[in-house]
Amino acid sequence: MDDFYNNQNGNSYENSQNQNTQYQNQQYQQPNVTVHDQLTYQYQVPQDELEEPVTMGEWMISLLIMLIPCANIIMMFVWAFSSKEKKSKSNYFKASLIFAGIVLALYIVFFIVMGLSMASMMDTYY
């Protein structure tokens, strides 16, 4: 910035005017892109690997099977890790298994704490 104000010629205003005219004389060069390339970029072709969503009937059957004791746990693992199931259904049951594992761990911790507190209360009375 100091060079701009303290240049060798002492004509900082004239030098800035020369630079401005140089920039104004240069024209913007449009990149050489065809209309087809622009449209291809803007409107991407839909992917063929998108799968159909899980239907309402499939969800109803899945939820009815989840009401059957013991079979629900087995079917959760089957649906979560089967390669033949739809991705959304598989992800749902993976999340359900993770949630069930967290709840089971909290129940175990709760019952251990309650059991220890009951045991300590029994020792004080005897």
N, C-alpha and C positions, 0 to 999 in steps of 0.2 A: 504494500500500500504506500510505503514511503517512496518507492521508486516512481510511482505514478505522479506524486506531487513534486518530487525533487529529481526530475529527470535531467539529463545532461543538457538538453536544448532549452529548458526553461519554458517550453511550449506544451504544457500538459494538456491544455484544452484542444490544441490543434492535433496532437497525437490521438486523443480520444475520438476526435471527429474523423480522422483517417481510419481508425479501427472500425468505427460504426459504418462507414461507407463500404468498407471491405465486407462486413457481414451482410449488409443489405444487398450487395451485388451477387452474393452466392444464393442460388436457388435451391429449394428443397427438392431432392431427388426421390420420387416415389419408388418404393421397392417394386420389382418386377414380379407381381403376383397376379395370377389369372383369377377370374371370377369363380371358376370351378374350384380352385384351391381354397378360396375364401369360404365358399359354401360348404365344402367338405370339412373345413376346420370348425365352422359354426354349427353345423348340423351333423353330429356324429351318428354313425350307423348304429342302430340298436344291437346290443349284444345277443347272440343266440344262446348263450349259456344261462340266461335267466330261466329259472324254473317256475312252474306254476305254483301258486300259493296253496296252502293246505285248505281244503274245503271245509265248510261248516259241518258236513256229515262226518268227515274224518276226525274233527275235533270232538264232536259229540261222542263218537265211539271211543276215542282215546280217554276222554274224561269218565265215561261209564266204566271202562276197564280199570281206571284208577280207583274206583270205589270198591273193587274186589280185594280183600285182604291177601297179603303175600304175593299175589299176582301183580299188584301194582308196583311193588319194588322191583320185581324181575323185569316187568315191561318198561319201567323207567330206564333201566340200564340198556335194554334192547333198543329202545327208541333213541336213546342218547348216543349210542356208539355204533349203530348200524349204518353201513355205507349206502344202503338202499333207501333210507328214509330221506324225506325232504329236509333241506338245510334248516329251515325255520323251525320245524318240529324237533329236529335233533338239538338245535340250540336251546329251545325252550326246556327240553328235558335235562340237558346238561346244567342249565341254570337252576332247575328244580332240585337236582341232585346236590348241587353246591349249597343251596339254601337249606335243604333237609340235613345235610352234614353239619352246617353251622348250628341249626336248631338242636340237633342231637348232642353236639358238644356242649351247648349251653345247658341242656337238661342234665347232662352228666355232672357238670360243674355244680349246678344248683343242688342236685341230690347229694353230692359229696359234702357240700357246705352244710346242708340241712342235717345230714347224718352225723357230721362231726359236732354240730351244735347240740343235737339231741344227746349224743354220747357225753358231752361235757356237762349237760344239765343232769344226766343220770348220775354222774360221779358226785355231784354236789349234794344229792339227797341221800346217798348211802354212806 
